[in-house]
Amino acid sequence: MSANDYHFVTHWRVPGTVAEVAEVLSEAEELPRWWPSVYLDVKVTDPGDEDGIGKEVSLYTRGWLPYTLRWTFRVTESDYPHSFALESWGDFEGRGEWRLRQDGSIVDVTYEWSIRAEKPLLRYLSFLLRPIFAFNHRWAMASGERSLHLEMARRAAARMQPEDGTNQNEPIPPPPTAPGLREYLLPGLLIAGVLLLASAGLRRWLR
């Protein structure tokens, strides 16, 4: 495995039914509304067939770290509402698969993600900063679980209010990480860390 190859398995536990959760996850154009901490812009460029296979989506995303990603995915397999798989390309390339299983009143959601990072920052610094980049992904997915809980609660509340489907008291999903000192301090710390490690390696090599 190359330094810029990553494999993640994420587990969520969400109240609802498999059909309800699958509906939320399959509506890619709604991601910036209910998962705004990660999905900044999403465009469906090809709707695919009646089962969603062939659907193509262009995405602009970010996590906790101060960099963004532009990538595209295509749905390659679908056993709706129980699972669907996708292939991705752009700032990272690989394959993802969502699997949903009913467990009483809870949906057990598994997302398996195997990718190769192609964005230059990730591609060339993964050998040094791999744990930090992995943390960024885990932060994004944890944020997604929180946001999905809120979205499921919002939809449940809307079903209880047939007149207008709104709920003034519903919680708002976490927004994108706000610019601030972190935007300038963290990149500086990363660069300094790389330089220190490179310097230490050079000193050992010269001995």
ZIURQUI-V77965 format. One line per field, one symbol per residue. phi: phi as a letter, one per 20 degrees, with the letter a starting at -180 (. if undefined). psi: psi as a letter, one per 30 degrees, with the letter a starting at -180 (. if undefined). burial: + if it has 16 or more other ideal C-beta (glycine too) atoms within 10 Angstrom, else -. Layout:
# ZIURQUI-V77965
phi: ???
psi: ???
burial: ???
This chain:
# ZIURQUI-V77965
phi: .ffeeccccdcdccfpdgfffffffeegfegffecffceebcceebfmefenfnfdcdcccbcffebdcdbcccfdbbcfeeabcbdcbpfbcrbcbecccfcmeddedccdcdcdfdgggffedffddgffffggffffffffffffgffffffffffecffcmdbfdffefgeggffrggfdffgffffffffffffffffffff
psi: klfgkkkkjkkljkkaleeeeeeeffieffefefhffejekkkjfkfaafgfkfkkkkkjllbelhllkklklkkfkkikgflkllkllbflkaklkkkkkkibgkkjkkkkjjljkfkeeeefgefegeeeeeeeeeeeeeeeeeeeeeeeeeeeeeffifefgljfgklklkllkklaeefeeeeeeeeeeeeeeeeeeeeeef.
burial: ---+-+---+-+-+-+++-+++-+++-+--++-+++++++-+-----+------++++++++++++--+-++++++-+-++-++++-+--++-+-+++-+------+++-+-+++++++-+++-++--++-++--++-+++-++--++++++-++-----------------+--++------------+-----------------
